[in-house]
Amino acid sequence: MRTLLDPESVARGLRRMAGEIIERHAGAPDLVLVAVRRGGIAVARALAHWLKELEGHEPPLGSVDITLYRDDASTALPNPRIGPSEIPCSLDGRHVLLVDDVLYTGRTVRAAIDAVMDYGRPRLIELAVLVDRNGRELPIQANYFLKTEAIGGDERIDVFEDASGLSALVQSKSAPSLPPGAPHAQELP
């Protein structure tokens, strides 16, 4: 196991990302953050904090569950566990920023876009992730990311949240998903 991003570098990077979003979109008055459940929730919450710090108001924050939008849902999920999607406002004509922890094959993002489109027709959809890793299977790229990392096929990137903040670790695929004592990312309020 090795640390890819520590809490300090994640906080610094998300602050920089928030500034870039505000600059690119003239303050982003029509911005809505939509986290991809599960991994994107803690990242979206932290990004919303920095957007509020820099711009003076927090954008609406929601989430989508992509379980039934997965392209392998019928074969890989015999008993799917579906969580709620929470969209706080109309997405019609809005700037939607999808937020996830790691961009890998692109299939999760494709499913999240399908889910978002069921809630309206955004003017623009962009993607923000902590880590953009190798292994893309679809032509999808992140608009905002903290780190690009090429890792082996026998490894994965896990993002954890604890009292000191978010961190990203590279681990063997066979390692447990959470290190001992690591809390799960909390749900949206």
C-alpha positions in Angstrom: 0.0 0.0 0.0 1.3 3.5 -0.8 -0.1 6.9 -0.4 -1.0 8.7 -3.6 -2.6 11.8 -2.1 -2.5 12.7 1.6 -5.2 14.9 3.2 -3.2 18.1 2.9 -2.6 17.6 -0.8 -6.2 16.8 -1.4 -7.4 19.9 0.4 -4.9 22.1 -1.5 -5.8 20.4 -4.8 -9.6 20.8 -4.3 -9.1 24.5 -3.4 -7.2 24.9 -6.6 -9.8 23.0 -8.6 -12.6 25.2 -7.1 -10.7 28.3 -8.2 -10.4 26.9 -11.7 -14.1 26.1 -11.9 -15.0 29.6 -10.8 -12.6 31.2 -13.2 -13.7 29.1 -16.2 -17.4 29.7 -15.5 -17.5 33.3 -14.3 -18.3 32.4 -10.8 -20.4 29.4 -11.8 -23.8 30.8 -10.8 -25.8 28.0 -12.4 -23.5 25.2 -11.0 -24.9 22.0 -9.5 -22.6 19.4 -8.0 -23.8 15.8 -8.6 -21.7 13.1 -6.8 -21.5 9.6 -8.1 -22.6 7.4 -5.3 -20.6 6.2 -3.2 -17.0 7.4 -3.9 -17.9 10.8 -5.1 -19.9 11.9 -2.1 -17.0 12.9 0.2 -15.2 14.5 -2.7 -18.2 16.6 -3.8 -18.8 17.7 -0.2 -15.2 18.9 0.1 -15.3 20.6 -3.3 -18.6 22.3 -2.3 -16.8 23.6 0.8 -14.0 25.2 -1.2 -16.5 26.7 -3.7 -18.3 28.3 -0.8 -15.0 29.6 0.7 -14.0 31.2 -2.6 -17.3 32.3 -4.0 -19.4 33.0 -0.9 -22.2 30.6 -1.6 -22.4 26.8 -1.8 -23.7 25.3 -5.0 -26.6 22.8 -4.7 -25.2 19.3 -4.0 -26.9 16.1 -5.0 -26.0 12.5 -5.9 -26.9 9.8 -8.3 -26.9 6.0 -7.8 -25.8 4.4 -11.1 -26.6 0.8 -10.2 -29.4 0.3 -12.7 -27.5 2.3 -15.4 -24.5 0.1 -15.5 -23.9 -1.7 -18.8 -23.4 -4.9 -16.9 -26.3 -4.6 -14.5 -28.2 -7.6 -15.8 -25.3 -10.0 -15.6 -23.1 -8.7 -12.8 -25.8 -7.7 -10.3 -28.1 -10.6 -9.5 -29.3 -8.8 -6.3 -28.5 -5.1 -6.8 -28.4 -2.8 -3.8 -29.8 0.4 -5.0 -29.3 3.6 -3.1 -31.2 6.8 -3.5 -30.5 9.5 -6.1 -30.9 12.9 -4.6 -31.1 15.8 -7.1 -31.7 19.1 -5.2 -33.1 21.2 -8.1 -34.0 21.1 -11.8 -31.1 20.4 -14.0 -32.6 21.9 -17.1 -30.2 24.5 -18.5 -27.8 24.1 -15.5 -24.0 23.5 -15.4 -23.7 20.0 -13.9 -20.4 19.0 -12.4 -20.3 15.2 -11.9 -17.9 14.4 -9.1 -16.3 11.0 -8.4 -13.2 9.8 -6.6 -11.3 7.8 -9.4 -11.8 7.8 -13.2 -10.8 4.4 -14.5 -12.6 2.7 -17.4 -15.1 5.5 -18.0 -18.1 3.1 -17.6 -19.2 4.6 -14.3 -19.2 8.1 -15.8 -21.2 7.0 -18.8 -23.8 5.5 -16.4 -23.8 8.7 -14.3 -24.4 10.8 -17.4 -27.4 8.6 -18.3 -28.7 8.9 -14.8 -28.3 12.7 -14.8 -30.2 13.0 -18.1 -33.2 11.3 -16.5 -33.5 14.5 -14.3 -33.4 17.0 -17.0 -31.3 18.5 -19.8 -28.3 20.3 -18.5 -26.6 23.0 -20.6 -23.2 21.5 -19.7 -21.9 18.4 -18.0 -18.3 18.3 -16.7 -16.4 15.8 -14.7 -14.2 16.3 -11.6 -12.2 13.5 -10.0 -9.4 13.2 -7.5 -7.4 10.7 -9.6 -7.4 9.9 -13.3 -5.9 6.5 -13.8 -5.0 4.4 -16.8 -7.4 1.8 -18.2 -10.0 3.7 -20.2 -12.5 1.6 -22.1 -14.7 4.5 -23.3 -13.7 7.9 -24.7 -14.3 9.9 -21.5 -12.0 12.3 -19.8 -12.0 14.4 -16.7 -12.3 18.2 -17.0 -10.7 18.6 -13.5 -8.5 16.2 -11.6 -5.8 16.4 -8.9 -3.5 13.6 -10.1 -3.0 11.3 -13.1 -1.5 7.9 -12.1 -0.7 4.9 -14.2 -1.0 1.8 -12.0 -0.8 -1.9 -12.7 -3.7 -4.1 -13.5 -3.3 -5.9 -10.2 -3.7 -2.7 -8.2 -6.6 -0.3 -7.4 -6.9 3.2 -6.0 -9.0 3.6 -2.8 -10.1 7.0 -1.5 -10.7 7.3 2.3 -12.1 9.9 4.5 -11.2 10.3 8.1 -10.9 13.2 10.7 -7.9 14.7 8.8 -9.6 14.7 5.4 -9.5 12.7 2.2 -6.6 10.6 1.1 -6.0 8.2 -1.9 -4.0 5.0 -1.6 -2.8 2.5 -4.1 -3.4 -1.0 -3.0 -3.3 -4.5 -4.3 -6.7 -5.6 -5.8 -6.7 -8.5 -3.3 -6.3 -6.2 -0.2 -9.4 -5.4 1.9 -11.3 -2.3 0.6 -11.0 -0.4 3.9 -8.0 -0.4 6.1 -8.7 -1.4 9.7 -10.4 1.4 11.6 -11.1 3.5 8.5 -14.6 5.0 8.5 -16.9 4.9 5.5 -17.6 8.1 3.7 -20.8 9.6 5.1 -24.0 10.0 3.1 -25.2 13.4 2.1 -27.1 15.3 4.8 
